[in-house]
Amino acid sequence: MTPAIKLLERDGASFELLSYDHDPHAAAYGEEAARALSLDPRSVFKTLVARLDDGRLVVGIVPVTTQLDVKALAKAAGARRAGMAEATEAERVTGYVLGGISPLGQKKHLPTFLDESVEDFTVIHVSGGRRGLEIRLAPDDLVRLSGARLAPLARR
């Protein structure tokens, strides 16, 4: 039971858990999830932590088929520049391991920005809080529970 699942259950949100055997040698965790679960990879979103030029940490959520545009994330967050946070810092602040960082139930609530392509889907998939576990839920529930703001964040 991860903090993400506990949050969804406490809220009464509708969701489904999907699990698969994680390959410890996989580097692209979200793409691995899409393949293992036979999901449309455009509906699988990865959660990334970035540091803004003013020192704040923020979360960017984009489809696994894309890259996070850090300039767009900085703009959405009202900063000039952003760069990816160090892996150890991302793990410490979220309480999750890399490849299993969920946008829900993080240890410290960070400003969260979600790529606007989420509006193309009635259900999406995000990490359930550990490698090998995905959550299927409605985008509106993700926005509501994470406090995410929509923005054009994905770079193809």
C-alpha positions in Angstrom: 0.0 0.0 0.0 1.7 3.2 -1.2 0.9 6.8 -0.1 -0.6 7.3 -3.6 -3.1 4.4 -3.1 -3.9 5.5 0.4 -4.7 9.0 -0.9 -7.0 7.7 -3.6 -8.8 5.4 -1.2 -9.3 8.1 1.4 -10.7 10.4 -1.3 -13.0 7.7 -2.7 -11.7 8.3 -6.2 -12.3 5.7 -8.8 -9.1 4.1 -9.9 -7.6 0.7 -10.9 -4.2 -0.7 -10.0 -2.2 -2.4 -12.8 1.0 -4.3 -11.9 3.7 -5.9 -13.9 7.1 -7.5 -13.2 9.6 -4.7 -13.4 12.9 -5.4 -15.2 15.6 -4.1 -13.0 17.7 -3.3 -16.1 15.0 -1.2 -17.7 16.0 2.5 -18.1 12.7 4.0 -19.4 10.3 3.0 -16.7 7.2 4.5 -18.2 7.8 3.0 -21.6 8.4 -0.3 -19.8 5.0 0.0 -18.1 3.3 0.8 -21.3 4.8 -2.3 -23.0 4.3 -4.7 -20.1 0.7 -3.7 -19.6 -0.2 -3.2 -23.4 -1.2 0.4 -22.8 -1.3 3.2 -25.3 2.0 4.9 -24.4 0.5 8.3 -24.9 -1.8 7.6 -22.0 1.1 6.8 -19.6 2.4 9.8 -17.9 5.8 10.1 -16.1 6.4 12.3 -13.0 9.5 14.4 -13.0 11.0 16.8 -10.4 12.7 20.0 -11.5 14.4 22.9 -9.8 13.6 26.4 -10.8 16.2 29.2 -11.0 14.7 30.7 -7.9 15.4 27.4 -6.0 11.9 26.0 -5.8 11.2 22.4 -6.7 8.3 21.6 -8.9 6.7 18.6 -10.5 6.2 18.2 -14.3 4.0 15.4 -15.6 4.3 14.4 -19.3 3.5 11.4 -21.5 6.3 8.8 -21.6 6.4 9.3 -25.4 7.7 12.8 -24.9 10.4 14.8 -23.0 9.7 17.4 -20.4 10.3 20.9 -21.9 12.0 22.5 -18.9 11.7 26.0 -20.5 7.9 25.5 -20.7 7.8 24.2 -17.1 9.7 27.3 -15.9 7.3 29.6 -17.8 4.3 27.8 -16.3 5.8 28.1 -12.8 6.6 31.8 -13.3 10.4 31.3 -13.4 13.0 32.0 -16.1 14.8 28.7 -16.1 14.5 25.2 -14.8 16.6 22.0 -14.7 16.1 18.5 -13.6 16.5 17.9 -9.9 19.1 15.4 -8.8 17.7 11.9 -8.4 18.5 11.7 -4.7 16.8 15.0 -4.1 13.7 13.9 -6.1 13.5 10.7 -4.1 14.0 12.5 -0.7 11.3 15.2 -1.4 8.7 12.9 -2.9 9.3 9.8 -0.7 9.4 7.6 -3.8 12.2 5.9 -5.7 13.1 7.0 -9.2 11.0 5.1 -11.7 8.3 4.9 -9.1 7.6 8.5 -8.3 3.9 9.0 -8.2 2.3 12.5 -8.6 0.0 11.5 -5.7 0.8 11.2 -2.0 4.2 12.7 -2.2 6.0 13.4 1.1 6.2 17.1 0.4 3.5 18.8 -1.7 5.2 20.5 -4.6 3.7 22.8 -7.2 2.6 20.4 -10.0 2.1 21.0 -13.7 0.5 18.5 -16.0 0.9 18.5 -19.8 -2.3 19.7 -21.5 -2.4 16.6 -23.7 -4.0 14.9 -20.7 -7.3 16.4 -22.0 -7.2 14.0 -24.9 -7.9 11.0 -22.6 -10.8 9.8 -20.4 -8.3 7.7 -18.4 -4.6 8.0 -17.9 -1.9 6.0 -16.2 0.6 7.2 -13.6 3.0 5.5 -11.3 1.4 3.9 -8.3 4.4 4.7 -6.1 6.8 1.9 -6.9 8.3 0.3 -10.0 6.0 -2.2 -11.5 2.8 -0.5 -10.3 0.6 1.9 -12.4 -2.7 3.6 -11.4 -5.4 4.1 -14.0 -7.6 7.1 -13.2 -9.5 10.0 -14.7 -7.4 13.1 -15.5 -9.8 15.2 -13.5 -9.1 13.2 -10.4 -5.3 13.5 -10.9 -5.7 17.3 -11.3 -7.9 17.6 -8.2 -5.8 15.4 -5.9 -2.4 16.7 -7.0 -3.4 20.3 -7.4 -1.9 20.3 -10.9 -2.2 23.1 -13.4 -2.4 22.3 -17.1 0.3 23.7 -19.4 2.0 22.8 -22.7 5.0 20.9 -21.2 5.8 18.1 -23.6 8.5 18.2 -26.2 8.1 15.6 -28.9 
